[in-house]
Amino acid sequence: MHEDANGDGRRGEPTTSGSGVDQEFPSLERELTVFLRRARASSGEMARAVHPDLESSAYGLLFRLEECGRQRATELAAYIGVGKATMSRQLRALEDLGLIAREPDPADGRAWLVRLTEEGRVRFGAVREARRARYVRQLSGWDPREVAELARLLHQLNTGIEK
């Protein structure tokens, strides 16, 4: 909450600038810009920790496969928000690095399922544990309820973006 445009200390209602934009949105944009810039840099570091030749954009694929198990390339493309050609290129690179494998989909002989290999699971798991330990260190001064609230709000934001 914040003071209104006159600075009279009222709280609870968003203030609107002369352009009709709530003051919260420029602040949100600024903080998301910084957050996303740092997240991209961190994603690149984590990808290189999994394998020196891994593209940072492929880290999210490994995360999804570790979290959800075997999936079709079309499901992965839809989740990540890329086209089939981009997904095919990224999966081929992951396969060449020995981090994923493709296997026939038992439900549809024409389709393939993508899964982490044991090497992919081990490499990704080590990086993921290191990342979680870093979160614990960085947020050690936070109340656990604040961490839970941040996770809830980020989930709400991500869900809203998907629609």
Secondary structure, 3 states (H helix, E strand, C coil): CCCCCCCCCCCCCCCECCCCCECHHHHHHHHHHHHHHHHHHHHHHHHHHHCCCCCHHHHHHHHHHHHHCCEEHHHHHHHHCCCHHHHHHHHHHHHHCCCEEEEEECCEEEEEEEEECHHHHHHHHHHHHHHHHHHHHHCCCCCHHHHHHHHHHHHHHHHHHHC
